[in-house]
Amino acid sequence: MKNYGALSCNYLAWLKKKPSRDDSERIKCYQLYLKERKKYAPKTVNLATAAISFLYTEVLGIPIIQSSLPRMKTGRPLPKVYSEKDVEKIITSEVNTKHRLMLMLTYACGLRLSELRFLRPEDIDLERNIVWIRRGKGSKDRRVMLDAAIKQDVSAYLTSGKGKTYLFEGYEPGRPLASITISKIYQHACTKAGIEPQGGIHTLRHSFATHLLEHGTNLRYIQELLGHASSKTTEIYTHVSSSAISRIRSPIAHLNLKKV
């Protein structure tokens, strides 16, 4: 709602007139303006187009033929990942127990930032070695493993009583840490580790999936652990798995090459 509202306001400021059913060509001009003048990325132009289409059809009740509005090809960039050694440096660089555990859980369980933020103490099942992710993306629940490597750290944190309503709370009890605070914790850990951040904390989730694949985990299990609705989304990690690529033999291996 926030994005659509802001993008629609920007469009109306550019349009400088009352919207009408004859605005299809003007919308196309605005798309070109965003692309050529504002240098917006294809995904942002497409988001603006979707917001404008929603404004006309759903808010103003003005029919706009959506098929007549072109969409820019966005491509699909490969996710950035860290090596296992770099993940180790990032996690161990953080001496604050709470912050260290946040980074550990993000990587160990492949969590999204919002999923980490809204974790509750009761979502941790120490007996069954399970972490429940409640209402993840798409409002779906899923469960992930609580690995033995971090179980003791999680148990110690739970018994400390630091997290009451949410596992990781800020200065105000009963409220989860702000997203920007979590992002800063991750950025600070990267800086202390002497590693250039490859993106936001979501990169630890990408690294989790890629490293599972490199260690031979079935892609179907990875899909379940990540909470992906489609296997197509998970398959992108096959393109960044360096160890899988390194195991492929080149056709030159089958040639009988004479030494010169």
CORNOR-V596657 format. One record per backbone hydrogen bond with DSSP energy under -1.0 kcal/mol. CO is the residue of the C=O (numbers start at 0). NH is the residue of the N-H. E is the energy in kcal/mol with one decimal. If there is no record, write none. Layout:
BEGIN
co/nh/e
CO/NH/E
CO/NH/E
END
This chain:
BEGIN
co/nh/e
0/4/-2.5
1/5/-2.3
2/6/-2.7
3/7/-2.4
4/8/-2.1
5/9/-2.1
6/10/-1.9
7/11/-2.5
8/12/-2.1
9/13/-1.6
10/14/-2.8
11/15/-2.1
19/22/-1.1
22/26/-2.6
23/27/-1.8
24/28/-2.1
25/29/-2.1
26/30/-2.3
27/31/-2.1
28/32/-2.2
29/33/-2.5
30/34/-2.0
31/35/-3.3
32/36/-1.6
32/37/-2.1
33/39/-2.7
40/44/-2.2
41/45/-2.5
42/46/-1.9
43/47/-2.3
44/48/-2.2
45/49/-2.2
46/50/-2.2
47/51/-2.5
48/52/-2.5
49/53/-2.2
50/54/-2.3
51/55/-2.3
52/56/-2.6
53/57/-2.1
53/58/-1.4
54/59/-2.4
55/61/-3.5
63/65/-1.0
64/67/-1.4
65/68/-1.6
82/86/-2.2
83/87/-2.2
84/88/-1.9
85/89/-2.4
86/90/-2.5
87/91/-2.4
88/92/-1.2
95/99/-2.9
96/100/-2.1
97/101/-1.8
98/102/-1.9
99/103/-2.3
100/104/-2.7
101/105/-2.0
102/106/-2.0
103/107/-3.3
104/108/-2.1
105/110/-1.4
111/115/-2.2
112/116/-2.5
113/117/-1.8
115/118/-1.2
118/166/-3.3
119/122/-2.0
120/123/-1.6
122/131/-2.8
124/129/-2.1
128/145/-2.4
129/124/-3.0
130/143/-2.5
132/141/-1.8
135/138/-2.0
139/135/-3.0
141/132/-3.4
143/130/-2.8
146/149/-1.6
146/150/-1.1
149/153/-2.4
150/154/-2.8
151/155/-2.4
152/156/-1.9
153/157/-2.3
154/158/-2.1
157/160/-1.0
167/176/-1.9
171/174/-1.5
174/169/-1.5
177/181/-1.8
178/182/-2.3
179/183/-2.0
180/184/-2.1
181/185/-2.1
182/186/-2.5
183/187/-2.7
184/188/-2.0
185/189/-2.1
186/190/-2.2
187/191/-2.5
188/192/-1.8
189/194/-2.6
199/202/-2.2
200/203/-1.7
201/205/-2.0
202/206/-2.4
203/207/-2.2
204/208/-2.0
205/209/-2.4
206/210/-2.8
207/211/-1.9
208/212/-2.0
209/213/-2.2
210/214/-1.3
211/216/-2.4
212/215/-1.6
217/221/-1.8
218/222/-2.2
219/223/-1.6
220/224/-2.5
221/225/-2.2
222/226/-1.2
222/227/-2.0
230/234/-2.0
233/236/-1.9
234/237/-1.6
235/238/-1.3
239/241/-1.2
240/244/-1.7
241/245/-2.4
244/247/-1.3
249/252/-2.0
250/253/-1.7
251/254/-1.5
254/256/-1.3
END
